[in-house]
Amino acid sequence: MLARKAAVKLWDEGWAVICPHTNSAFMGSRLGDDKFLEGDLEIVSRVDAVYMLKGWQDSPGAREELGLAIGLGKEIRYEG
């Protein structure tokens, strides 16, 4: 829910947003977290910027996405 709200806010600001939480919203755990993270990392490799929600530090997947984004020199924005 928080990720979707943030995505709507960013769309309102003029960003074109890909929200990983909504990409897999109706798939349940059918493919598993590792498969979803693999897809998320591919998305991160193709975007211009990454937006980190408050509490991102608590998510191993978010930490991995951020590490890749930093390594690729992506613009990073933090929810504030």
C-alpha positions in Angstrom: 0.0 0.0 0.0 2.8 2.5 0.9 4.6 1.7 -2.3 1.5 2.3 -4.4 0.8 5.6 -2.6 4.4 6.7 -3.3 4.0 5.7 -7.0 0.9 7.8 -7.4 2.6 10.8 -5.8 5.6 10.4 -8.1 3.3 10.1 -11.2 1.6 13.3 -10.0 5.0 15.0 -9.9 5.6 14.0 -13.6 7.7 10.8 -13.2 6.9 7.7 -15.2 7.0 5.1 -12.4 7.6 1.3 -12.3 6.5 0.0 -8.9 7.8 -3.5 -8.2 5.1 -4.0 -5.6 2.4 -3.7 -8.2 4.3 -5.7 -10.8 3.8 -8.8 -8.7 0.6 -7.9 -6.8 -1.6 -10.7 -8.2 1.0 -13.4 -8.5 1.2 -14.4 -4.8 4.3 -16.4 -4.0 4.0 -18.6 -7.1 7.5 -17.6 -8.4 9.2 -16.9 -5.2 10.9 -13.8 -3.8 14.2 -14.6 -5.6 12.6 -14.6 -9.0 10.8 -11.2 -8.3 14.1 -9.7 -7.0 15.8 -10.9 -10.2 13.2 -9.0 -12.2 13.5 -5.9 -10.0 17.2 -5.8 -10.4 16.8 -5.9 -14.2 14.3 -3.0 -14.0 16.8 -1.1 -11.8 19.5 -1.6 -14.5 17.2 0.1 -17.0 15.7 3.1 -15.1 17.0 6.7 -14.7 16.3 7.0 -11.0 15.4 5.0 -8.0 13.1 6.2 -5.2 13.6 4.6 -1.8 10.7 4.5 0.7 11.2 5.2 4.4 12.3 2.0 6.1 14.1 0.7 3.0 16.9 -0.4 5.3 14.7 -3.2 6.7 14.3 -4.9 3.3 17.1 -7.1 2.0 15.7 -6.7 -1.5 15.6 -2.9 -1.3 19.1 -2.9 0.0 20.2 -5.0 -3.0 18.3 -2.8 -5.4 19.9 0.3 -3.9 23.4 -1.2 -4.1 22.9 -2.0 -7.8 21.5 1.5 -8.5 24.5 3.2 -6.7 26.9 0.9 -8.6 25.4 1.9 -11.9 25.4 5.6 -11.0 21.6 6.0 -11.0 20.0 9.0 -9.4 18.7 8.0 -5.9 15.9 9.8 -4.2 14.7 9.1 -0.7 11.2 9.5 0.7 11.4 12.4 3.1 
